Amino acid sequence: MNPSDANIRAWDLLLEDDTEWIIMNSWKTKQSNNNLNHADYLIAMAQYYPYGPEYFVFGGLYQVEKKYPEVFNDVGYKLTLMEDYQEFTKRLIIKIDRPIGRDLYNRRYHTIQDQLNPEVYEIAPNIKLGHFPGYQNIWMSHKEMQQVLLREDPSWKAALSYVKAVYVITDKSNGKLYIDSASGNTDGIWQRWAGYAHLENLTGGNKEFNSILL
């Protein structure tokens, strides 16, 4: 969970490889429960909110180095991502017995089993996005779109190929919106979005879209 801003989900930061993911995990407060002073390593997990508050996705194993001189309410540690288990990052999901409060977001490894009884719930074949959530719930980043198209998840492909609909793309750098429809495509929105998924041609050859972004 993101203890500093409930409106910005930790999973979103992890999925985007946002620098805030590291900042959040290396943040230090004066409360001993919320710092890593006695830790040599950090197993980082992000609450996987599409499944519910009891589910967490693996975000990496880090070596912890305390910064000197000590600082509080700031980045107080240097976190070094280790190679161990990197293949499970954003894929391994654990389930715990019950939701945990936001006030204590660091746990000692030797107490985890007794306190939370975690179990491996799922290991996804690629970066985890979940099954198709319903047309009214689609709100994704470009990176998420790439993963959906790359994996060709059956639930997503079937749903997006079936429907012809209006969609909106937001340029987060300036707030500009591009509204279009996939009414003429054989494979619906799936075919249209496939054109936007490539980094070398973000507009899918759409001249009007390109002019808006320039």
HELIX and SHEET records of a PDB file:
HELIX    1   1 ALA A   10  LEU A   15  1                                   6    
HELIX    2   2 THR A   19  ASN A   25  1                                   7    
HELIX    3   3 SER A   32  ASN A   34  5                                   3    
HELIX    4   4 GLN A   86  PHE A   88  5                                   3    
HELIX    5   5 TYR A  109  LEU A  116  1                                   8    
HELIX    6   6 TYR A  135  ASN A  137  5                                   3    
HELIX    7   7 HIS A  142  ARG A  151  1                                  10    
HELIX    8   8 PRO A  154  TYR A  162  1                                   9    
HELIX    9   9 GLY A  188  TYR A  196  1                                   9    
HELIX   10  10 LYS A  207  LEU A  213  1                                   7    
SHEET    1   A 2 TRP A  27  LYS A  28  0                                        
SHEET    2   A 2 ASP A  74  VAL A  75 -1                                        
SHEET    1   B 3 TYR A  41  GLN A  47  0                                        
SHEET    2   B 3 TYR A  55  LYS A  66 -1                                        
SHEET    3   B 3 TYR A  77  LEU A  81 -1                                        
SHEET    1   C 4 TYR A  41  GLN A  47  0                                        
SHEET    2   C 4 TYR A  55  LYS A  66 -1                                        
SHEET    3   C 4 LEU A  92  LYS A  95 -1                                        
SHEET    4   C 4 GLU A 119  ILE A 123 -1                                        
SHEET    1   D 2 VAL A 166  THR A 170  0                                        
SHEET    2   D 2 LEU A 177  SER A 181 -1                                        
END                                                                             
